[in-house]
Amino acid sequence: MVGKWHLGSPGPIQRGFDAYYGFKNLQAHSNDQWEPADYVRLPAGTPAELAYEAGKFYVTDVFTDYALEFLRQARTTREKPWFLYLAHSSPHFPVQAPKASIDRHLATYRRGWDVLRAERFARMQALGLIAADAVLPPLSLVPVEADEAIANGFSGKPNPAWDSLPADRREDLARRMATFAAMVEHVDQGVGRILADLERNGELANTLVVFTSDNGACYEWGPFGFDGRSRAGRTDLHAGEALAGMGQAGTHSSYGSAWANLGNTPLAMYKHFCHEGGISAPLIVSSWPAGLKPSTAWIRSPTHVMDLWPTVAAATGATVPRERAGKPLRSVSGRSLLPDLRGEAVPERGIPTAHEGARGYRLGNWKVVWGKRQSAPVAWQLFDLAKDPSEQRDLAAEQPAKLKELADAWMAWARQVGVQPR
């Protein structure tokens, strides 16, 4: 395994991985990308296989390097299959990337989020990802904060129009987003390096490759982002050398709610919420022609990250264990996605979500959402995602029976797994 563990103890080796390179602090989710001392090779005492000259260590690229190194080691025992879990921390804040990569994206993001939202929306329609008659929704609200400084003065208000901002703020924000985009670029390049390595070694045709993310774009905490410690209410307006040095060693910035709104186009809200902008993420399944026919079709059935383990088990013919170290294991909550990937009909099932007080439950095209950090009173909302994927028209008053059905299903799940409603 390589990258972000974020589960504390027991760590990845105790959980069954043979090798790990990633965060020294196993509860961490982000660190300075330029600082080698923040990262560690496990099991303890294992020498690091790779070394970097001063100033050449950038962990998004280093994670790819170690993924390739672990694949090289796995090939010494070719009679055994291998499993690689590469968990990039990019593009999580702090937004950091090589300066040349940042500069490549500046011209794009100087155009601002309003123009780019409209262009992305039109491109999604052209690709068939969203309906041709869909309407781009307004900019999402900035979640309510008791401390206005944390929300940059926009608590409970819509994200501002790009052209309403002064030139120096736009330049600061363009560089924040260009840095984020550069991080994504380096992840993309790394994935390409791994696929090329698999092809060179004759393994690509027999490898199931899954690419996904853990949540939607993150708004923390206002449209101008933050600097330094999260939730301290500090947002710098960079200029001169500070602006040019954004994203380099020792800096710690986020990109803010308005760029996150762009990233979630055309969905509502952000990470921390159970609206689609918080929980929808890409799921791309590639390669493995021995088990799946090549297809570029969009697969519309709702899925969840809990489905990945049973999918891998089904693809490899592995038996799902019933116990570990003499202790019984809970039954797997997810299901194999191989029928979906093969275009087969699959039965409807409810998919619950919960995050820091936010709630959601989806059944087919129907979904209920319980919000938070909003000016209006919080209550269950009901949406028909087939007609309203942006969750703009609340049907709770029109469909009270469906609202109650899904809200009751969420409460039953919460009791079963021990979620305490806030």
N, C-alpha and C positions, 0 to 999 in steps of 0.2 A: 504494500500500500504506500501511496505517496500523497502528501498534502495535509489537508485539514481533517483532524480527528474530532475535536470539539465535544467529546463525550466524557472527558475526565478519566478517572480510574474505574475499572481496569482498562488499560490501554490497548492499542491494536495488537500487540504481540500476545497479550493474555487472552484476547478475543479470537485468536486463531491465525493471524497473519504471520507469515514467516519473516518478513522484512518490512521495515518502515523507514521513510525519510519524511520529516515534516516538522511541525511546531514542537519546540522543546516543551512548552506549556501545553499539555494535552487538553486543557479547557479553553485554549485561545481560539479565536476565529480570525484574527487579523494581526499582523505585525508589520514592522518596517520591512519592505520587500528587499531592501538593500543591505540588511544586516545579517551576515552568516551566523552570528552567535545565537540568533533566535530560533535556530533550526537544529535538528538532531537526527542521528542515525540510530535505529534500534534493530535488534536487541542491544541492550546496554553493553558497551565494550566493543561493539563492532566498529572497525575503522571506517571512516568515510571513504568511499571509493573515488570520489571526484573532488578536485581542488580547483580553486579559482583565484586568479590574480586580483589584487586590490582594485576595487571599482568595477570589476567584471561580474560580480555576483548580483543577479536579479532573479528573485526566487520563482517567478512564473516560468522563466526559462529553465531554472535549475530543477524544478519539479518535473518538467519534461525530460531533462537529462537523466534524472534518476529513474523515471519510468522506463526509459530505453535501457538503462543499465540493468534494472531488474529483469526486463525481458531477455537481455543477453544471458543473465545468470540462469533464468528458467530454461533456456534452450540447452543447457548442459545435461538435462535429463528429459530428452524429447519424448520418452515413452509416457510421460505424465502430462496431463493438461495443466494449464496455468490460468490463474485469475488475477487480473490487475485492476485495482481500484485507484484511480487518479482523481483526487478531490482538490481541485484548484481553489485557492482563496481569492484569486482575481475573478471578477473585478470589485470585490468587497473593498470598502475604504480601509485604510487610507489609500486614496487614488495616487498611484505611483507608477511611473514607467520611464523608459529611456527617453531623453529629450528629443532625439530625432524622430522617434515614433509619435510622440505627442504633437510635434510640429506638423506632421503629415495630415493630422486631422483638424487643425485649427480653422482652416478656411471653411470646412463644412459646418462647424458648430458656431462660427461667427454669424451664420445666417439665422440662428435662433430656433427655439423650440416650436414656435407657431408654424413657421414654414415647413419645418421637418416633420411635424406631426401630420400635416395635410399630405405631404408627399408619401410618407410611410403608409398612411391610410389608403391612398389611391393605389399604391403598389400591392398592398394586401388584397384589395378588391381585384386587381388585374390577375393575381396569382390564384384567385378562388379561395383564399383563406377566410375571407368574410364576404357577406352577400353584396352583390352589386348595388342594391338599393339601400344599403346601410348608411347611416348618417354619423359623421364624426361628432362625438359628444363634446360638451364644453370641457375646459380644463378642470381637473379635479380640485376639491377643496384641500387646503393645508389643514391637517388635523389640529384640534384645539389643544393649546398649551396654556397652563397657568402663567408661565413666564413668557411674555411676548418676545423677549430677546431670543429664546430658543427657536421660535417660529419666524424670526426675522421681521416681526411686526405683522405677519399674515395669518395669525391664529384664527382658524375657522373661516377664512376667506379663500376665494379661488386663487390659484397660482396667477401671478401677474402676466400680462401680455409682454412679450419680449421687447417690443418697440417702446414700451412705457418706461423702460429702465435707462439710466444714464449710461454713456459710452464706457466709462471706466468699470462699471458693474458688469456690463455685457462682456467686456474683455476678460475680466476675472472668471466669469461663468463659462465662457467659451473654452478657456484653458482647463478648467475643472472637467468639463465634459470631454474635451479632447484627450485628457489623461485617462479617463475612464475608457474611452474608445480604444486607446492604445493598449490598455490592459487586455481588452477583449481580443484585439489583434494578436497579441502574443499568445493567448490561449489558443486561438485559431491556428496560428503557425505551429504550435506545439502538437495539436491534434493531427495536423498534416504530416509532421515529422514521424509521429507514431504510426500512422497508416502507411506511410512510405516504407517504414522499417518492416512492418508486417508483410507488405507486398514483396520486398526484397528477399525476405526469408521464407517465402512460399506459404505464409500462414493466413493471409488476408481472407482467402476463400473459405477458411474453416474457423473464422473468428466472429463471434457475435459482438458487435460494437454498439454501445448504448451511450448516447450523449444527452444529459439533462441538467437541470439546475434545481436549487432547493427552494426557490421562492421567486416572486415577481420583483420588480425594481424597488429599491429602498429609498424612502423619502427623507431620511433623517437629516435635519428636522424641519427645515423651512426652505423656501425657494432659492436662497443664496448658499445653502450648505452650512457646514460648520468647520472649525479649525481647532486642533488640539484635542483636549479630552471631550468625549461625547457628552452632550447635555449640560455643558458648562456655560452655554449662552454666548460663546465667542464665535464670531464670523469675521474674518479678515477681508479687507478689500485690497487685494494684492496689486502692486504696481512696481515698475522698474525691475530691479534684480530679484525681488521677492516673487513677482509674477513669472519671470523667466525660470526661476528655480522651483516652481511648483511641481510636485511629483518626484522630486529628487530625495536623496537620503535625508532622514530627519524631519521631513514634512509630514503633516497629518491633516488631510482635508477630505471632506465628502463633496458630493456634487449637487445635492439638494433635491427638493420635492418636484420642481418644475421639469428638470431633466429626467427624473424618475417617471413623471407623467408621460414624457415622450417615450421612454423605454417601454412603458406598458400600453402604448397605443394599440387598440382603442378602448382599453379596459379601465375600469374604475378603481381608484384608490391604489394602495401600495402594499409592500411587505409590512407585516404587523396586522394586516386586516384579512378577513376571509372573503372579501370581494374578489372578483376574478383578477384584478390587478395585483393582489397579494399572493394568490395561490396558483395561478396559471404559469406554466413554465414550458419551455421546449422539451419535447421528447423525440429524439431522432434515433432510429434503429437502422444501422447500416451494415453492409457486408453480409457474411454467412449465406452465400447463395446455395450452399448444400442443404440448408434448412428452410430458406425463405426465397420466394421468387422476387426478383428485383421489381420495385414499384416506386413510383413517385406520387402515389395517391395520398391525399390527406385522410387520416383515420380519425373519425369523429367521436368514437366511444370514449367516455370519461375514464381516466386511469389515475393511479396514485403511485407514489414512490414505493409503497408497500407491495406493489405488484412485481417489482424488479426481481426480488429473490425467487419467488415461485417461477418466474419466466426463465431465469437462468437455470434453475433446477430442471424445468421441463425440457429446455433446449439441450442440456447435457445428459439427460437421463439419470440425474442424481436422485437418490432417495432422500426425502426430507426427514431428518432425524426426529425421533420422538423424545430423546433425552440427551443430555450432555453431562459428562462427569457424574453420571449416576442420578442426575436430577431431571425430572420431566420438563419438557419445553412446552410453552403455550403453542396452540395451533396457529398456523400462519394466517394472518388476516387477509392478505392479498390473494390474487389469482394470476395464473399465467396469462400473458398477453399474446401468446402465439396464435390463438384463434383470431384475435383482432388483426394481427399482422398478416394473417393469411386471408383476410376478407370474409371470415366466417361470422355468422350471426351470434351474438352473445347476449345473455339475459341481462336485464336491468338490475342494478344493485345500488344501494345507498352509499354515498361517500361522505363521511363526516369530517369536519375540520374544526380546529380550535387553536387560538393563539392569543395569549395574554388578555383574555376577556372577550375577544372576538369569536364569533361562532359561524358555522356554515354547514349546510347539509344539502347535497345534490342527489336527486333521483331522476334519471333520464334527463330531460331538458328543464325540469323544474329545480329551483334552488331557493332556499331560505338563507338569509344573512342577518346576523345581529352585529351591529356596528359598535363603535366606541369613539371617544375623542371627537364628538360632534356637538354642535350647538343645539340641534333639535333633540327632542326626547328620543332615547334609544328604544327601539322596538323591533320585533321580527319584521323583515321585508321579504317579499316573494317576487321572484323574477322568472320569466320564461326565456331561458338562454337561447333557444332556437330563434326567437324573434328579437331578442334584446340582449345580445352578448355583453353589451356595455353596462348593463344593470342600471338603466335610466328610468324605467317605468315600473313602479311598485304596484303589484297586483294584489296586495294583501286584502284590501277591502273588497275586491271583486271575487276573490277565490278563497274565502275563509276556511273552507273544508280542507283544501290542499295546503294552506298555510299551517293549519293545526296538525295535519298528518306529518309533515316534514319537521315541524318544530318538536312534536312529540317523539319522533324518531331520533332527533339529536339528543333530547333529554335522556332517552333510554340508553343510547350509546354512552353518554357522559357518565351515567350511573354505573354502567358495566365496566368502564375502564378507569374510573376514578377522577374524571375531570370535574373540578369544582367551578360551577358557573359563578362569574363575578357580577 
